[in-house]
Amino acid sequence: MVYIVVDKDKCDGCGECITVCPGDVYEFDDEGKSEPVNPDGCTECCSCVEVCPTGAITVDVCEE
């Protein structure tokens, strides 16, 4: 199970995570910030974490 958090205070809405994510996990919310709408699509590649210029994304992998 993957737990994805976007710190809305840090997110600047650049969209890099949306562009780089192979699982289509992210979309923009009503405020133009990134929102993980499809966490089941996460492949745990952490590309979103690596490209986020503000460090707003955290991906935790939890084993059940």
N, C-alpha and C positions, 0 to 999 in steps of 0.2 A: 504494500500500500504506500502511496506517495502523498505527502502532505506539502502543499505549495502555498506559500504566503507571499503576498505583494504588499510591502509597506507603502501605503498610499501617500504618506507624508514625504517619502523619498522619491516615489515614481514621478518622472517628469513627462510621461506620455510620449516618449520618443518612438515607441513601437518596435524597437530592435528585437525584443523577446518574441513578438508576434511574427516577425520576419524569419527568425532563425529556428523557431520551434518546428521539428518534424512531425509532431503529434497534434498540431492545431489546438494546443491547450489554451492559448490566450486570445482574448478579444478586448477591445476598448470598452470601458463602462461609460455611463452617462457623463462623467466628468473628464473623459479623455484619458483616463488612467488604465493601466493594464489590469485585467481581471482573469484569473484562471477558471475558465468556464467549462473546461473539459479535462479535469485531472486524470481521468482514466486513459487519456491519450498519451500521457507522459511516458517517455522511454527511459527516463532517468539519465539522459545524456548531459544534463546541466549546462547546455549551451546558453540557455536564458540567463543563468547566473553569471556566466562568463562575459556575455555581451552587455549586460546592464551597466550603464555608465555611472549610475548612482548607488548601486548595491542594494536595490530595493527588493530583490527576489531571493527567497530562501526555499530550497527544496530539501525536505527531509524524507528519507526512505525508512519506512517503518515495516519491519517484518512481523507478520502475524503468527 
